[in-house]
């Protein structure tokens, strides 16, 4: 992909308001988008998230009532609910260290300094008090990764904060668990009647938001 093609893809994407409910994402394309979620970066690599991919029409109809009745919930091809962890415990760190050792063939003992940094920061340190917000920021990185990947594959997406997370938690039966709903994303293909697809993209001029500094 050339730099020009990248910019064209980003110009093409928009927060899709009307999806074509008859068009479904091909399996191979969706698998690639799922891999994009799995490969999203996170602080320490801890991945304090879970992605619920909802395709059941009845479940999505129920969630639509807790989403300001937005049609994207029921009309898109795949509806993803992003969950974040409420707490990071020592067991989470140990599990991650074990996974690194398994995948890279590294002795777990050699990762002790890394383990201690994570524990000292998120489990025993001052950030423990705000670990829900820390996890939420990681989840939003994954949301951005999904949207970018979708645009590259010419798949439409709409990030959705216009939802009632506590109601989602109830419907998804995660109330009182280690997980909480943070945001959702509808993914599929735009309807020809979506007027927003042809509106010019409005952004501030680059000079207003990008500053180049060559010296302190």
Secondary structure, 3 states (H helix, E strand, C coil): CCHHHHHHHHHHCCECCCECCCCCCCHHHHHHHHHHHHCCCCHHHCCCEEEEEECCHHHHHHHHCCCCCCCHHHHCCEEEEEEEECCCCHHHHHHHHHHHHHHHCCCHHHHHHHHHHHHHHHHCCHHHHHHHHHHHHHHHHHHHHHHHHHHHCCCEEEEECCCCHHHHHHHCCCCCCCEEEEEEEEEECECCCCHHHHCCCCCCCHHHHCCCCCCC
